[in-house]
Structure formats: C-alpha cells, structure tokens
Amino acid sequence: MTSARVVEQWNLDLDDLFVTIGHRFSQVELRRRMHDYVRGLLAPVARKNSWVRHEAPVRREAR
C-alpha cells in the first residue's frame, strides 16, 4: 500500500518535472494538456485510452 507521504512526494516531483519542461510548450493550453496527459497516464485506472482520459480528467475546470 502507498503511504500519503510517498504520494505527496511523487506529486512534488511531478510538479518539479512540469516546471522543468514546461517552457518547451509555448502556449499555456499546451502545457495544461501535457500536464493532464502525464497525470492521466499515471492515474490508477485499469485501462488508459483516450476515452477514459477524456471522461475522467485530472483537472476539473470549466472549459
């Protein structure tokens, strides 16, 4: 089982990664998509396809 501390450290490390590579995506929307895509790939979902990532996004914002 994963502890809350380990999960929080992973979140911090991922945020650092996004900051490090974010400048490679010139537009804010592209950075958000990259962020959501990576988070979706790492999400605890049995099947990871484009439909699942579309229906259950990590970021819940009004679009």
C-alpha positions as CSV (number, residue, x, y, z in Angstrom):
1,M,0.0,0.0,0.0
2,T,1.2,3.5,-0.8
3,S,1.5,6.0,2.1
4,A,0.3,9.5,1.9
5,R,3.8,10.8,2.3
6,V,5.0,8.8,-0.8
7,V,2.1,10.1,-2.8
8,E,2.8,13.7,-1.8
9,Q,6.5,13.3,-2.7
10,W,5.5,11.9,-6.2
11,N,3.2,14.9,-6.6
12,L,6.0,17.3,-5.7
13,D,8.5,15.6,-8.0
14,L,6.0,15.7,-10.9
15,D,5.4,19.4,-10.3
16,D,9.1,19.9,-10.5
17,L,9.3,18.0,-13.7
18,F,6.4,20.1,-15.2
19,V,8.2,23.3,-14.2
20,T,11.5,22.0,-15.7
21,I,10.0,21.0,-19.1
22,G,7.1,23.4,-19.3
23,H,9.0,26.1,-21.2
24,R,9.2,23.7,-24.1
25,F,5.4,24.2,-24.6
26,S,5.0,27.7,-25.8
27,Q,1.3,28.1,-25.1
28,V,-0.4,27.8,-21.7
29,E,-3.1,25.4,-23.1
30,L,-0.4,23.1,-24.4
31,R,1.3,23.0,-21.0
32,R,-2.0,22.2,-19.4
33,R,-2.6,19.3,-21.9
34,M,0.8,17.9,-21.3
35,H,0.2,18.1,-17.5
36,D,-3.1,16.4,-17.8
37,Y,-1.8,13.8,-20.2
38,V,1.1,12.7,-17.9
39,R,-1.2,12.7,-14.9
40,G,-3.7,10.6,-16.8
41,L,-1.1,8.1,-17.7
42,L,-0.1,7.8,-14.1
43,A,-3.7,7.6,-12.8
44,P,-4.9,4.4,-11.1
45,V,-7.2,3.5,-14.0
46,A,-7.2,-0.1,-15.3
47,R,-7.4,0.9,-19.0
48,K,-5.8,4.0,-20.2
49,N,-7.2,5.1,-23.5
50,S,-8.1,8.4,-24.9
51,W,-11.8,8.0,-24.0
52,V,-11.0,7.3,-20.3
53,R,-8.6,10.3,-20.2
54,H,-11.3,12.5,-21.7
55,E,-14.1,11.4,-19.5
56,A,-12.1,11.4,-16.2
57,P,-9.6,14.3,-16.4
58,V,-7.3,15.0,-13.6
59,R,-8.0,18.7,-13.8
60,R,-11.7,19.7,-13.4
61,E,-12.1,23.1,-14.9
62,A,-14.9,24.8,-16.8
63,R,-13.9,24.9,-20.4
